[in-house]
């Protein structure tokens, strides 16, 4: 039976599933900066994992036995599940992978530590002004966070039963370098880079907590290195900023006048609620984690990476 350790331990080798994604990219970099060997696992290769051992695998459709054999062969001390799926892939990537990964870790010698990335949206909408800690009952109202909640439950149930050494991090929205192209701020940064004229933008009347993806990656590393810390950890800055403040910070980073973006109030399709403010007290206390990057530094890094990538042939990172 697998079980958690009693204190901090070095992670010599880690497998990051979803290594080429927005968060996976930062997580591999954070572990590498610690001197940890990284096994980067993803469906397709990307140039930013060139420094690591890369394994091409559609993990969402691999069996538990296949995953167990891979993890045993790679002799990893920890596994990070940094995948997420949408649409038709929602159940396979978010739920099926978690189920099979838990099954694989039950069979893997050495009890590798599992850090599963969830989302703050698993809690669903909360009252305006609420600071979301781990005691808030999860009540997601959309398919994506509902599937992530099921996946988190699989990890937590197996950990409580002593079958795996697993922990769940519920991350809030992220900003910072190399954003997802389809994200609100990633797409706005691309428009600021590509368009020279005014930009019309629909902005929701919402306040949300955005954490730098590099800070979130540091939380993952600390969770992997602290097996005595169990359960759920919410990861955010503790500040709910209105969307207009965030937009203005990105426009400043891009060097444009505020008037370049013409804002229009309206509903915006989003996986999030109108109010998100994260209480990360538990992560600060048990993981020794706290965010380091300011809003300005995060937006500057976002702008610089998006701008640089847009200048490359084909816009490829």
Residue pairs with C-beta under 8 A, 6 or more apart in sequence:
1 162
1 163
2 105
2 106
2 111
2 162
2 163
2 164
2 165
3 111
3 162
3 165
4 159
4 165
4 227
4 228
4 230
5 165
5 227
5 228
6 227
6 228
7 226
7 227
7 228
8 225
8 226
8 228
9 77
9 225
9 227
10 77
10 225
11 31
11 34
11 36
11 77
11 78
11 113
11 221
11 224
11 225
12 36
12 37
12 77
13 36
13 37
13 38
13 39
13 74
13 75
13 76
13 77
13 78
14 31
14 36
14 37
14 38
14 39
14 76
14 77
14 78
14 79
14 80
14 224
15 39
15 41
15 70
15 71
15 74
15 76
15 78
15 79
15 80
15 112
16 24
16 27
16 28
16 31
16 38
16 39
16 40
16 41
16 79
16 80
16 82
17 24
17 41
17 42
17 59
17 79
17 80
17 81
17 82
17 83
17 97
17 101
18 24
18 41
18 42
18 59
18 81
18 82
18 83
18 84
19 25
19 27
19 28
19 38
19 40
19 41
19 42
19 49
19 52
19 54
19 82
20 40
20 42
20 44
20 45
20 46
20 48
20 49
21 42
21 82
21 83
21 84
21 180
22 174
22 178
22 179
22 180
22 183
22 213
23 82
23 117
23 171
23 174
23 213
23 216
23 217
24 40
24 42
24 80
24 82
24 83
25 46
25 48
25 49
25 178
26 176
26 177
26 178
26 213
26 214
26 216
26 217
27 80
27 82
27 217
27 220
27 221
28 38
28 40
28 48
28 49
28 52
29 214
29 217
30 214
30 217
30 218
30 220
30 221
31 38
31 221
31 224
32 38
32 51
32 52
34 221
36 221
37 52
37 53
38 52
38 53
39 52
39 53
39 55
39 74
39 76
40 49
40 52
40 53
40 54
40 55
41 54
41 55
41 57
41 59
41 70
42 49
42 54
42 56
42 57
43 56
43 57
43 58
43 59
44 56
45 54
45 56
46 317
47 317
48 178
48 317
53 74
55 70
57 70
59 67
59 83
59 97
59 101
60 83
60 85
60 89
60 92
60 93
60 96
60 97
61 92
61 96
62 70
62 100
63 100
64 99
64 100
64 101
64 103
64 104
64 107
65 104
65 107
66 104
67 100
67 101
67 103
67 104
68 103
68 104
68 105
68 107
68 108
70 104
71 79
71 104
71 105
71 108
71 112
72 107
72 108
72 109
75 110
76 112
77 110
77 112
77 113
77 224
78 112
78 113
78 114
78 115
78 224
79 101
79 105
79 112
79 113
79 114
79 115
80 114
80 115
80 117
80 220
80 224
81 97
81 98
81 101
81 114
81 115
81 116
81 117
82 117
82 220
83 93
83 94
83 97
83 117
84 93
84 94
84 117
84 119
84 144
84 148
85 91
85 92
85 93
85 94
85 147
86 144
90 143
90 144
90 147
91 147
94 144
94 147
94 148
94 150
94 151
95 147
95 150
95 151
95 154
97 151
98 116
98 150
98 151
98 152
98 154
98 155
99 151
99 154
101 114
102 114
102 154
102 155
102 158
102 163
102 164
102 166
105 111
105 112
105 114
105 158
105 163
105 164
105 165
105 166
106 158
106 163
106 164
111 164
111 165
112 165
113 165
113 166
113 167
113 224
113 227
114 155
114 164
114 165
114 166
114 167
115 166
115 167
115 169
115 220
115 223
115 224
116 151
116 152
116 155
116 166
116 167
116 168
116 169
117 168
117 169
117 171
117 220
118 148
118 149
118 151
118 152
118 168
118 169
118 170
118 171
118 232
119 144
119 145
119 148
119 170
119 171
119 271
120 132
120 170
120 171
120 172
120 173
120 209
120 234
120 235
120 236
120 276
120 278
121 140
121 142
121 144
121 145
121 148
121 271
121 272
121 273
122 138
122 140
122 145
122 148
122 149
122 152
122 170
123 132
123 136
123 137
123 138
123 139
123 140
123 170
124 138
124 139
124 140
124 141
124 145
124 273
125 139
125 141
125 273
125 274
125 275
126 132
126 136
126 273
126 275
126 276
127 275
128 274
128 275
129 275
129 277
130 136
130 275
130 277
131 238
131 277
131 278
131 279
132 234
132 236
132 276
132 277
132 278
132 279
133 234
133 279
133 281
133 282
134 231
134 232
134 233
134 234
134 282
138 149
140 146
140 148
140 149
142 271
144 271
145 271
152 168
152 170
152 232
155 164
155 166
155 167
155 168
156 166
156 168
156 231
156 232
158 164
158 166
159 165
159 166
159 167
159 230
159 231
165 227
167 223
167 229
167 230
167 231
167 232
167 233
168 231
168 232
168 233
169 216
169 219
169 220
169 223
169 232
169 233
169 234
169 235
169 283
170 232
170 233
170 234
170 235
171 211
171 216
171 219
171 235
171 236
172 208
172 209
172 210
172 211
172 234
172 235
172 236
172 237
172 276
172 278
173 208
173 209
173 210
173 211
173 272
173 276
174 210
174 211
174 212
174 213
174 216
175 185
175 210
175 211
175 212
175 213
175 246
175 295
175 298
175 299
175 302
176 212
176 213
176 214
176 215
176 293
176 298
176 301
176 302
177 213
177 214
177 301
177 302
177 304
177 305
178 213
178 305
178 309
178 317
179 185
179 186
179 189
179 213
179 302
179 305
179 306
180 186
181 187
181 190
184 268
184 270
185 210
185 246
185 250
185 299
185 302
186 302
186 306
188 199
188 201
188 247
188 250
188 261
189 250
189 254
189 302
189 303
189 306
189 307
190 306
190 310
191 199
192 199
192 250
192 251
192 254
192 256
192 260
192 261
192 303
193 254
193 303
193 306
193 307
193 310
194 310
198 259
198 260
198 261
198 262
199 260
199 261
199 262
200 262
200 264
201 247
201 261
201 262
201 263
201 264
202 263
202 264
202 265
202 266
202 268
203 243
203 244
203 247
203 263
203 264
203 265
203 266
203 268
204 243
204 266
204 267
204 268
204 270
204 274
205 242
205 243
205 265
205 274
206 242
206 243
206 268
206 270
206 272
206 273
206 274
206 275
207 240
207 241
207 242
207 243
207 274
207 275
207 276
207 277
208 240
208 241
208 243
208 246
208 272
208 275
208 276
209 236
209 237
209 238
209 239
209 240
209 241
209 276
209 277
209 278
210 237
210 241
210 246
210 295
210 298
211 235
211 236
211 237
211 278
211 291
212 291
212 292
212 293
212 297
212 298
212 301
214 292
214 293
214 301
215 235
215 291
215 292
215 293
216 235
218 289
218 292
219 233
219 235
219 283
219 287
219 289
222 283
222 287
222 288
222 289
223 229
223 233
223 287
226 286
226 287
228 286
229 286
229 287
233 280
233 282
233 283
233 286
233 287
234 278
234 279
234 280
234 282
234 283
235 278
235 280
235 283
235 289
236 276
236 277
236 278
236 279
236 280
236 291
237 278
237 280
237 291
238 277
238 278
238 279
238 280
239 277
240 275
240 276
240 277
241 295
244 263
245 295
246 295
246 299
247 261
247 263
248 258
249 295
249 296
249 299
250 299
250 302
250 303
251 257
251 258
251 260
251 261
252 258
252 296
252 299
253 296
253 299
253 300
253 302
253 303
253 304
254 303
254 307
280 289
280 290
280 291
283 289
284 290
293 301
309 315
309 316
309 317
